[in-house]
Amino acid sequence: MTANRTVERLSTVGLGFGGAPVGNLYRAIDDATAHAAVQAAWDGGVRYFDTAPHYGLGLSERRLGAVLRDKPRDEFLLSTKVGRLIRPASAPQEQDDEGFAVPGDQMRVRDYSADGVRRSLEESLERMGLDRFDIVFIHDPDDHWQEAVDGAVPELERMRSEGIIGAWGAGMNQWEMLHRFVTETDIDVIMLAGRYTLLDQSAREDLIPACAQRSVGIVDVGVYNSGILANPDPSVHATFNYAPAEQEVLERAQALAALCTEWGTTLPAAAIAFVQRDPAITNVTLGMRTPEQVASNLAHVSAEFPEGFWGAAVERGLITVDPATLR
């Protein structure tokens, strides 16, 4: 399978399952709940699953693998990430200090070298109990550009050319360096976190057109901006980009929620629909923790959304892009 075919297939598999929550992001869940969430996604037709060593110090990969290793491998797409090796902690702590509710007896070691890429993928495959990944993303190389382009990029390109992986990309919480990857490398796909949402359309002016021009796929993640768009009432979890939302952001989210009520829909449904309706977006992937969250997200995706909402939101200055005009 060529890289283009992998990205084309990614555009056809529907909603993606983001594996950070089953790695105990923010709070712990047991194995049974995590496994049930992955199984519920499979039963609901989800055929793209994304994970990373970073998510729970390998816990997400182990939990996803426990379910997916029994599924027909050719029927789903799987991605993981490189750039963080999991190693015994030099100074063990009771709890992980990077947002995951797991023991702190291991640590992340940044490594974007060719050797680091190989070791990372070998260890991820072992944790998952699977034989291959379809897509591999360079994970958060914000302060490691040179090492990534000198080490990870050529190694991933070699793996792609040899058919070891189907495609490679980069995943980040910023758009500026992703723009460099798109314009300066032969990247296949990016994972864009939180920079193209109802509350933040900063990637639309430069990055997204560059992707379209170079036929680079876009997996849009973080569409709830870490929580503020995840509930009909944004004040329930007013976290924006992993920090308490500033008043201006909260007020805009509340105005969007009020407009959703006027149009007979909800804020999370609008958050998903906004990115799904943009033809430049290849796939939308959502983090899911429980079977109930899976069911809710699948219901949002399948529900009919009022197209007039977009024009009203633009007219009120709540969004800068009307996705209804992009098709």
Residue pairs with C-beta under 8 A, 6 or more apart in sequence:
1 9
1 134
1 163
1 166
2 166
3 160
3 166
3 167
3 168
3 188
4 188
4 215
5 166
6 77
6 134
6 135
6 166
6 167
6 188
7 167
7 188
7 189
7 217
7 282
9 77
10 48
10 77
10 135
10 189
10 217
10 219
10 282
10 283
11 217
11 282
11 283
13 46
13 47
13 48
13 76
13 77
13 283
14 45
14 46
14 47
14 48
14 301
15 46
15 48
15 284
15 285
15 286
15 297
15 298
15 301
16 46
16 48
16 49
16 50
16 219
16 283
16 284
16 285
16 286
17 38
17 41
17 46
17 48
17 49
17 50
17 285
17 286
17 288
17 294
18 50
18 221
18 285
18 286
18 287
18 288
19 49
19 50
19 51
19 52
19 55
19 60
19 61
19 63
19 64
19 287
20 52
20 55
20 56
20 60
20 287
21 29
21 37
21 287
21 288
21 289
21 293
22 29
22 34
22 37
22 38
22 55
22 56
22 59
22 60
22 63
22 64
22 288
22 289
23 51
23 55
23 56
23 57
23 59
23 60
23 61
23 63
23 100
23 102
24 56
24 59
24 100
24 101
24 102
25 55
25 56
25 99
25 100
25 101
25 287
25 289
26 99
26 100
26 101
27 101
28 101
28 102
29 289
29 290
31 63
31 66
33 289
33 290
33 291
34 63
34 289
35 63
35 66
35 67
36 290
36 291
37 288
37 289
37 290
37 291
37 293
37 294
38 49
38 63
38 64
38 67
38 68
39 67
39 291
40 291
40 294
40 295
41 49
41 288
41 294
42 67
42 68
42 71
42 76
44 294
44 295
44 298
45 298
46 294
46 298
47 75
47 76
47 77
48 76
48 77
48 78
48 79
48 283
48 285
49 64
49 68
49 76
49 77
49 78
49 79
50 78
50 79
50 80
50 191
50 219
50 221
50 285
51 60
51 61
51 64
51 78
51 79
51 80
51 81
51 124
51 128
52 60
52 61
52 80
52 81
52 84
52 137
52 139
53 61
53 80
53 81
53 84
53 85
53 86
53 108
53 120
53 123
53 124
53 127
54 81
54 84
54 98
54 108
54 139
54 140
55 61
55 100
56 96
56 100
56 102
57 86
57 96
57 100
57 102
57 106
57 107
57 108
58 86
58 106
58 123
58 127
59 100
59 102
61 80
61 124
61 127
61 128
62 127
62 128
64 128
65 127
65 128
65 129
65 130
66 129
68 76
68 78
68 128
68 130
69 128
69 129
69 130
73 130
73 131
73 132
77 134
77 135
78 130
78 132
78 133
78 134
78 135
79 133
79 134
79 135
79 136
79 137
80 121
80 124
80 128
80 133
80 136
80 137
81 136
81 137
81 138
81 139
81 171
82 112
82 116
82 117
82 120
82 121
82 136
82 137
82 138
82 139
82 152
82 156
83 110
83 111
83 112
83 116
83 120
83 138
83 139
83 140
83 141
83 144
83 148
83 152
84 108
84 109
84 110
84 111
84 120
84 139
84 140
85 108
85 109
85 110
85 111
85 116
85 119
85 120
85 123
86 106
86 107
86 108
86 109
86 123
87 106
87 107
87 108
87 109
88 105
88 106
88 107
89 104
89 105
89 106
89 107
90 107
92 104
92 105
93 104
93 105
94 103
94 104
95 101
95 102
95 103
95 104
96 102
96 103
96 104
97 104
98 108
99 242
110 144
111 119
111 120
112 138
112 141
112 144
112 147
112 148
112 151
112 152
113 147
113 151
113 152
114 151
114 152
114 154
114 155
115 151
116 151
116 152
117 136
117 151
117 152
117 155
117 156
118 155
121 133
121 136
124 133
125 131
125 132
125 133
132 164
132 165
133 165
134 165
134 166
134 167
135 165
135 166
135 167
135 168
135 169
135 188
135 189
136 156
136 159
136 165
136 167
136 168
136 169
137 168
137 169
137 170
137 171
137 189
137 191
138 148
138 152
138 153
138 156
138 168
138 169
138 170
138 171
138 181
139 170
139 171
140 171
140 172
140 173
141 147
141 148
141 152
141 170
141 172
141 177
142 172
142 174
142 177
145 177
145 180
148 170
149 184
149 185
153 168
153 185
156 165
156 168
157 168
157 186
159 165
159 168
160 166
160 167
160 168
160 188
167 188
167 189
167 217
168 187
168 188
168 189
169 181
169 187
169 188
169 189
169 190
169 191
169 217
169 219
170 177
170 178
170 181
170 187
170 190
170 191
171 190
171 191
171 192
171 193
171 219
171 221
172 178
172 190
172 191
172 192
172 193
173 193
173 194
173 195
173 222
173 241
174 195
175 192
175 195
175 202
175 203
175 206
175 207
178 190
178 192
178 203
178 207
179 206
179 207
179 210
181 187
181 190
182 190
182 207
182 210
182 211
182 214
182 216
183 210
183 214
187 216
188 216
188 217
189 216
189 217
189 218
189 219
189 282
190 207
190 211
190 216
190 217
190 218
190 219
191 219
191 221
191 285
192 203
192 207
192 218
192 219
192 220
192 221
193 221
193 222
194 200
194 221
194 222
194 223
194 225
194 226
194 241
195 202
195 203
195 207
195 222
196 202
196 203
196 204
196 208
196 218
196 220
196 275
196 278
196 281
197 222
197 223
197 224
197 225
197 229
197 271
197 274
197 275
198 223
198 225
198 229
198 253
198 256
198 267
198 270
198 271
198 274
198 318
198 319
199 225
199 228
199 229
199 240
199 249
199 252
199 253
199 256
200 225
201 319
201 320
201 321
204 320
204 321
208 218
208 278
208 280
209 280
210 216
211 217
211 218
211 280
212 280
217 282
217 283
218 280
218 281
218 282
218 283
219 282
219 283
219 284
219 285
220 275
220 281
220 283
220 284
220 285
221 284
221 285
221 286
221 287
223 229
223 271
223 272
223 274
223 275
223 284
223 286
224 230
224 268
224 271
224 286
225 239
225 240
225 241
226 239
226 240
226 241
226 242
227 237
227 238
227 239
227 240
228 234
228 237
228 238
228 239
228 240
228 245
228 249
228 250
228 253
229 253
229 267
229 268
229 270
229 271
230 237
230 267
230 268
230 271
231 237
231 267
231 268
232 257
232 260
232 261
232 266
232 267
232 268
233 257
233 267
234 245
234 250
234 253
234 254
234 256
234 257
234 267
235 250
235 254
238 244
238 245
238 250
238 253
239 245
240 246
240 249
240 250
245 253
252 318
253 267
255 316
255 318
256 267
256 270
256 313
256 318
256 319
257 266
257 267
259 309
259 312
259 313
259 316
259 318
260 266
260 267
260 269
260 270
260 309
262 312
263 306
263 308
263 309
263 312
264 306
265 303
265 305
265 306
265 309
266 300
268 296
268 300
269 300
269 303
269 305
270 305
270 309
272 284
272 286
272 297
272 300
272 301
273 300
273 305
273 323
274 310
274 319
274 323
275 281
275 284
275 323
276 284
276 301
277 310
277 323
277 324
277 326
277 327
278 321
278 323
278 326
279 326
279 327
280 326
286 297
288 294
288 297
307 324
310 319
310 322
310 323
310 324
310 325
311 322
311 324
313 319
313 322
314 320
314 321
314 322
